[in-house]
Amino acid sequence: MVAVPTTGLADDVLPLIRSRGDLYRWSAANAHGYDMHQAIDILEQDTVAGPAERYAVTHKALTSAIKVIARADDSSGIIGDACRRLLDLHPRIAAAAQIKPSKLIDWMIKFQFDDSDVDYFELDIAAYAPALGAEGVSAYRNRLAEIEASLGPRPSREDRWQSSNSHAWFTLDWNAKRLAVLDRDIDAIIRTHVRDRKVAAWFTDTAEAFEEIGEYALAIDWARQATEFGLGHQSVTASRYWIKLLETHRPADVRAARLFLFRRWPNSSTATELHRAAGDDWPIYRDEAMAALSRQPYDAVTFILRALGDARAAWQLAHDLCLDDDHGWAALVEEYEKIDRLAVLPVHERLVRNTLTNTGAEHYRRAAVRLARMRTLAADTTEAANVDELITELREEHKRRPRLQQEFTRVGLP
């Protein structure tokens, strides 16, 4: 066996990946995770080592990284992100190094089906296809078929989690999805991605697969179906993806889509996007939008204040609709005080009193800061004495809250 010439890349990379420390401590795991990312930066930026050496170091780094995460508190996800970077790098370097397909396939099968360290990372056959070549991909399919045959009858999706081979079935299904994308097989993509059509996210998965292979019309259609699936968060997420596709590939359709989304989810966010898309034609949609938003005072006021930038109109609307949301009022008085600094004082007082219905340093601090703001607004006016009187009243009312007294004093309240 011919030795691979080395440049010292392993010495620069592997010590930063490996660790014998106590990585069950969150802070230690995070610190080591940053070291791992530094190591991967070195790998990605290396221009000295040859392909064979780069592959050898990358492969060892990936093996070690999997062992590291298996015994680490990676609740921050830093080590997991490092592992994913290595998993993304590995097939590209394998192709450059012209690794023997049979050797690569053996490792891919072992990593996915036999390794016991962790089982929550997948390999992407589509990414490995350039390294494997057509014959290698065919051989890989055969290995998957052998594994599936060895598992016996395929359990239903409902029963799969109770199967002793649940991980193997999941891995086979994942590979079927990625092979469908690699084959650019439209029917197979639909079958493997949308499955039984019971989950909105699966429609989005289908759309993303079609975008990956450049079938943008199909991607747009499936993203729309995901959006129309229901009113839950998965459909909301799908709607953002649908709009992104339209903005890139069918910009003329964006306005109609924005109108559809506003009617489906009438809130300040969708109204803002509709306003942006409508441009000079906003008056066409204004009455419908305001009628829908008026049923939700917070959204109506927020839209007028933020999207239209009309603090006067927002102030009037907040009173007309009897806005009862403290966050909405807090944002509103911040802008309206520039127009009428004394008019906002009663709202500030109400917000202070509402804040002090809760105990705790953070609530006391927020109330103190708001009272200090009231003193600034009322300075040199007839309201100044009233504000100081309010502060005196609150100090007396809450005299058994020493931390409140401290926070009031800290910001210079009398």
N, C-alpha and C positions, 0 to 999 in steps of 0.2 A: 504494500500500500504506500503510495507516494505521499509524503508529508506535505501539508499545506503551509507555504511560507506565511509567517506572521509579522505583523507590524506593531504588536502591543495593544491592539484594539480590545482584546479580551481583558487585559489588565486595567484599561480605562473604564470599561463598561460593567463587567460582572460584579466587582465589589460593591458597586452602587445598587445593584439589583438584589443581591443576596443579603441575608441578615440572620444573625443568631440572637438578636435582641428580643425583648418582651414586646411583641407587636400587638398583644391584646390590650395594651394601653392605647387609648385613642390618640393622644398627642404623639406618642412614639410612632404609631402607624402612619400618621399624617406626615411626620418628618421624613420617615423612610420613603413614603410615597413620592415626595418631592425629589429625593435622591434618585428614585427609579426614573422619573421623567427626565432628569438631567442625563442619565445614562442613555435613554432613548434619543435624546437630542444629539448626543455624540454619535450614536449609530446612524441616525438619519443624515447627519451632516458630513459623515466621513467620506473623504475622497481619496484616501491613501490605500486602504486595504483592498484586496482583490475580492471578487464576488464569493469565492469559496470561503475565505476567511470571514467575510461579513455574514454569510449564512451560518457558519458554525457558531459565531458569537451570538447572533440573533436567536438561533435555535436554543442554545444554552440559556440565554437570558429569558426566553419565554418559559422554558421548563422551570427555571428557578422562580420566576415571577408567580407562576401558578402555585408553587409550594409556599411562597410567602403569603399570598392572599388567603390560603387555606387556614392559616393560623393568626390572622390579623383582624383587628377591629377596624374594618374599612367602612364604617358608617358614613364617612365623608365622601367615599367613592374615589379617592385619589389613587389608591393602588389599583382599583378596578379599571380606571381610565388608562393607567399605565399598561395593564394587561391587554386592553383593547388596542392600544397603539401598537404593541408588539404583534398582536394577531393580525393587524392591518399590514404591518411591515413584512411579516414572515412570508406570505405567498409571493410578494414582489421580489424579495431577495432570493427566494427559491427559484424563481424563473430566471433571474439574472445569473445564478450560479449553476443553472442547468442540472438540478438535482435529479437523480434517477427516479422516474415516475413510480416505479414499484416501491422504492424506499419511502417516498413521500406518502404514497397511499397507505402503506403499513402504519406510518406514524399518524396519519389523519384518522384512520379507523380506531387505533388505540386511544388517541386523545379524546375522541367523542364517545366511545363505547366502553373502554376498559379502564381508563385512568380513574382513580378513586379520590384524588385530592379535592377536586371541585367538579361540579357538573353543570355550571350555569354559564359557560361560554360556548359559543357555537363557532364552527368553521364554515367559511363560505366557499362552496365548490366553484362558484362563478369567479371568485378571485383567484382560485388555484388553477383554473383551466389553462391559462397560458403556460404554467409550469408543467402541467400534466400532458398537454397535447391531446389530440382527439383520441388516440389509443388509450392514454392514461385515464381520461374521463370515462371511456367505455369500461375500462377495468374497474374503476371506482364504482360505477353503477352496478357491476356484477357483484362486487363485494357487499354493497348495500342489499342487493336482492338476496344474497346468501344469508345475511343477518336476518332479514325479514322472514325468510322461510323457516329459519331456526326458532322463531318466536311462537309459531303456531298460529291459530286463528286470530285475526285482528279484533281486538275488543271495541265495543262502541265507545264514542267519545265520553259518554256518561260514566262508563265503567273503567276507562283507561287509568284514572288516578289510583284505582284499587289494584291494578295489575302490578305484579312484581317486575314487569318489564316496562313500566310507564316511561322511564327516561329513554329507553331504546326506541319506543314508539314515537315519542316527541322528537327525538333526533332524526329518525327516518322521515317524519313529516316535514321537519325543517329542511332537510336535504332535498325532498321532493319539491318544495317551494323554490329553492335556489336553482335546482336543475331546470325547472320550468322557465325561470328567468334566463338562464344560460341558453336554453334551447329557443328562446323567444316564441314559445308555444302559447298562444293566446288562450286556448281552451284549457290547457294545463294550469296556466296562471290563475284563471278564474276558479278552477276546481280546487286548487291547493290553497289559495289565499282567502277566498270568501267563505269557504267551507259550507256550513249550513245556513249562512246568511242571518244568523241570530244576533250578531254583535256589530255595531256601527264601525268599530275599529277595524274589523276584518275587511270592510268595504274600502277603508282608507289604505290598508295594506295592499289591496289589489290595485288601487290607483297608483300607489308608489311604485309597485312592480312595473306597471305599464309606463310610467314616466322613466324608469330606469332603462327601458329598452327603446325609448323614443316614440312610444305610441301615445302621443299627447292627447289626441282626441278621446281615446279610451280612458286615459288617466283623468281627464276632466269629467267625463261621464260618471266614472266610479266615485270620484270625490264628491260629485253632486249627489249621488245616491247615498253616500255616507252622511252627507249633510241633511238630507231629507229623511233619514232613517228614524230620527226621533228628536227629542228636545234636550236630551242629556248632554253631559260634558263631552262625550266622545263625538257627538255630532257638531258641537260648537268647535272643537278642535279641527274636525274635518272641514268645517266651513272656512277656516283660515287657510287651510291647505288648498281648498277649491279656489279661493280668491287668488292665492299666490300663483296657481297654474294659469288662471285666466289673465292675470296681469302680465304674465310672461308670454303666453301663446295666443290669447284672444282678448286683448285689451278693450275692444269695442263692446264686449259683453259684461264688463265689470259693473257698469252702472246698474243694469238690470239685476245682476246678482246681488249687489248691495241693497237694492230695494227689496228683493226677496228675503234677504237675511234680516232686514229691519222689520218687515212684517212678521217674520217668524219669531224673532227675539227683539221686541221693541224696547230698547234701553238706550242710555246715553251713548254707549260705545258704538252700537250699530247705527244710531242716528248720526253720530259724528262721521262715520265712514261714508254714509249715504250723502251727507252734506259735502264732503270732500269730493266724492265721485260726481256729484251733480254740478259742481262748479257754478257757473252763471245761471244754470237752470234750476237752482235750488227752490225758487218760488213755486215751481210746479209741484214740489213735494212737501212744502212747508206746512200747509194746513193739515194734511194727513199725518205728518210726523208729530206735530204738536198735539193733535187730538189724541194720538196713541200715547204719547209721553205723559200727558196730563193725568193719566190714571196712575202714574208713578211719580209723585212730586219730586223725589230726589233726582231721578233721571232727567226730568224736565228742566229743573233748575240747573243741574250740572251741565246739561247740553247747552243751554242758553249762555251760561257763564263761561264755559271752556271752549266750546266749538264756535259759538257766535261772538264771544268776547264782549257781551253786552251786560255789564253788571247792573245797570239800571233796570233793564227788563227782567233780569234774573231776580233782583230784589223784589220787584213788584209781584212777579209770579210766585215767589216763595210765600208771600203773604196771602195771595189769592188762593193758592192751593193748600194753605195751612201746613207747610213743610214742618215735619216733626223729627227730622234726622239731624242729630248734632254735628255729624261730619259735614253734611251739606251746608248747614249754617256757618260752621267754622270756615269753610272755604269761601263762602259768600261774603262774610264780614271782612275777610282779608282784602277782598277787592273793593267792596263798597265803601270802606272807610276812606278810600282815596277820593270819593265823591262827597260823602257826608259823614265826617268823623264822629259827630255826636249821635247820629241816628243809630249807629251800630252798638252804642253802649248798653241798651237794654238786652240785646242779644248776647253780648259778651257776659253780662251778669247772669243770664239764664244758663249759659254754657258753664260758667264757674260753679253755679249751684248744682247743676247736674253732675259735674265732675266730682264734687265733694260728697255726693251720695255714696261714693266708693272710698275705701280706705287704702292707704299705701303711699309710699314715697313718690311714685311716679304720678299718681293722681294729684297729690299735693303740689308737686313741682309744676305740673301743667296749669293748675289753677293759679298758682303764684305768678307764673309768666303771663297769663292772660290778664290778671289784675294789674300787673305792671304796665302792660300794654294799654289798659283802660286809663291809667293815670297819665300816660303820655298823650293819648288822644284828647283827654279832658283838660290838659294843662292850659292855663290862661283863659279858661271859660268858666261859666257859672256852674258847670257840672263837676269841676274839680273837687269841690267840697263833698259832693254827693258820693263820689267814688271813694274818697278817704273814709267817709262815714260807713260805706259798705264794707270796707276792709276791717274797720274797727268792729263792726257787727259780726263779721265772719270769725275774727279772732276770738271774740267772746263766745260765740256759738260753739266753736270747736276748741275751747280752751283746754280740753283734756286730750288733745292730740298734739303732743310736743313736737313730733316731726313736722306737722303742718306749720306750727309756729316757726320752726327753724327755716323751712323753705320760704315762708313769707319774708322773714328777716333777710335771708340770703339774697333775695332779689331787690332789697331796699324798700320793702313796703313799710309804712308807718305802723 
